[in-house]
């Protein structure tokens, strides 16, 4: 009986201390998200584009994968589709409503919006564990200044017509221009 009580006490001690370590990383100034997100595969018409976004920072100097991810927002309506990509931080995420993740190399694209409704995105079997922190009150810091310096000018903006269906209004903010992509002017 004493041995059983001792084992129960040890279990409770370690269980409670592991819980406090989890919550300690998320103090009262943050809202935390910790879950497994479904992985998604993307249509071939987007593979090259997202790979190019990752390869713009080949050595991960500007956006290292342990500190940053790319936020991919997708909106699918009958008459238009929108795709926006921008860098965000694991420890200072602006949003927490992600539905899935696309992995390209070491980088993660956390996806939100209508990814489940469009055939451009196909759910895979795997899941990826994700931990995000969102500040309760946004406090501008020196890393925000660096992100703005890299992303104030769009990398690529316009209609993306390489996928089947309605063209995609594309807006990518990752700091450098993508080689091989350009703007086609409509002549009136």
C-alpha positions in Angstrom: 0.0 0.0 0.0 2.8 2.4 0.9 4.6 1.6 -2.3 1.5 2.2 -4.4 0.9 5.6 -2.6 4.6 6.5 -3.2 4.3 5.7 -6.9 1.1 7.7 -7.2 2.7 10.7 -5.5 5.7 10.5 -7.8 3.4 10.3 -10.8 1.4 13.3 -9.7 4.6 15.3 -9.0 6.1 14.6 -12.5 2.8 15.1 -14.2 2.2 18.5 -12.5 5.8 19.7 -13.1 5.6 18.8 -16.8 2.3 20.7 -17.0 3.8 23.8 -15.4 6.7 23.7 -17.8 4.3 23.8 -20.7 2.3 26.7 -19.3 5.4 28.5 -18.2 6.4 29.1 -21.8 3.0 30.8 -22.3 2.6 33.4 -19.7 -0.3 35.8 -19.2 0.9 38.1 -22.0 0.4 35.4 -24.7 -2.4 33.2 -26.1 -0.8 29.8 -27.0 -1.7 27.3 -29.6 -0.2 23.8 -29.4 -1.7 21.1 -31.6 -1.0 18.8 -34.6 -2.0 20.2 -38.0 -2.8 18.1 -41.0 -0.2 18.2 -43.7 -1.3 19.2 -47.2 0.1 18.5 -50.6 -0.3 21.2 -53.2 -1.1 21.1 -56.9 1.9 21.1 -59.3 0.9 24.5 -60.5 1.9 25.9 -57.0 4.8 23.6 -56.2 7.4 25.6 -58.2 6.1 28.9 -56.8 6.3 27.9 -53.1 9.6 26.2 -53.7 10.9 29.5 -55.2 9.7 31.4 -52.1 11.7 29.1 -49.9 14.8 29.2 -52.1 14.9 33.0 -52.0 16.3 32.5 -48.6 18.5 29.5 -49.4 20.6 29.6 -46.3 17.7 30.7 -44.1 19.5 33.9 -43.0 16.5 36.2 -43.1 13.8 33.7 -42.0 15.4 30.7 -40.1 12.8 27.8 -39.9 13.2 27.5 -36.1 12.0 31.1 -35.6 9.8 31.7 -38.7 7.2 30.1 -40.9 5.3 31.4 -43.9 1.7 32.2 -43.3 -0.4 31.2 -46.4 -3.9 32.6 -46.5 -6.2 31.3 -49.2 -9.7 32.5 -50.1 -11.8 30.6 -52.6 -14.9 32.3 -54.0 -16.9 31.6 -57.2 -15.5 34.5 -59.1 -12.0 34.8 -57.6 -9.3 33.2 -55.5 -6.8 35.0 -53.3 -3.4 33.6 -52.1 -1.2 35.7 -49.7 2.1 34.6 -48.3 4.1 36.4 -45.7 6.6 35.5 -43.0 5.6 35.2 -39.4 7.2 34.1 -36.1 6.5 31.0 -34.1 6.8 33.1 -30.9 4.8 36.1 -32.1 2.1 34.9 -34.5 -0.5 37.4 -35.5 -3.2 34.7 -35.9 -3.9 31.2 -34.6 -6.7 29.9 -36.9 -4.5 27.6 -39.0 -6.1 24.5 -40.7 -3.0 22.8 -42.1 0.7 22.9 -43.0 2.6 22.5 -46.2 6.3 21.5 -45.8 8.8 22.5 -48.4 12.4 21.6 -47.4 12.8 22.8 -43.8 10.2 25.6 -44.1 6.6 25.3 -43.0 3.7 27.2 -44.7 0.9 27.3 -42.1 -2.4 27.5 -44.0 -5.6 29.3 -43.2 -8.7 30.1 -45.1 -10.5 27.9 -47.6 -7.8 25.2 -48.3 -10.3 22.4 -47.7 -12.6 23.7 -50.4 -10.1 23.9 -53.3 -8.5 21.0 -55.3 -5.2 22.9 -55.2 -4.7 21.5 -51.7 -4.9 17.8 -50.9 -4.9 16.5 -47.4 -2.0 14.0 -46.7 -2.0 11.4 -44.0 0.8 13.0 -41.9 0.4 15.6 -39.2 2.9 18.1 -37.9 3.1 19.4 -34.3 2.9 23.1 -34.1 3.4 25.5 -31.2 2.5 29.2 -31.6 2.3 32.2 -29.3 0.2 35.2 -30.0 0.8 38.3 -27.9 -2.4 39.6 -26.2 -1.4 43.2 -26.9 0.9 43.6 -29.9 4.2 45.1 -29.0 6.4 46.3 -31.8 10.0 45.1 -31.5 13.3 45.2 -33.4 12.5 41.9 -35.3 9.3 43.6 -36.6 11.5 46.4 -38.0 13.6 43.8 -39.9 10.6 42.0 -41.2 9.1 45.2 -42.5 12.4 46.1 -44.1 12.4 42.8 -46.0 8.7 42.8 -46.8 7.5 46.4 -47.4 7.7 45.9 -51.2 5.7 43.0 -52.6 7.8 40.1 -53.9 5.0 39.2 -56.4 1.6 40.7 -56.8 -1.0 40.1 -59.5 -3.0 37.5 -61.3 -1.6 34.0 -61.2 -2.9 32.0 -64.2 -0.9 28.8 -64.1 -3.6 26.8 -62.2 -6.8 25.4 -63.5 -10.0 27.3 -62.7 -10.4 31.0 -61.8 -7.1 32.9 -61.8 -5.6 33.5 -58.3 -5.0 37.0 -57.0 -1.5 36.6 -55.7 0.3 38.7 -53.0 3.6 37.5 -51.7 5.7 39.5 -49.3 9.0 37.8 -48.6 11.5 40.5 -49.5 13.2 39.5 -52.8 11.8 39.3 -56.3 11.1 35.9 -57.8 13.1 35.2 -60.9 11.1 34.1 -63.9 7.9 35.9 -62.8 6.8 39.2 -64.1 3.8 41.4 -64.6 1.9 41.2 -67.9 0.3 44.6 -68.7 -3.1 44.6 -70.2 -3.3 46.9 -73.2 -6.5 48.9 -73.6 
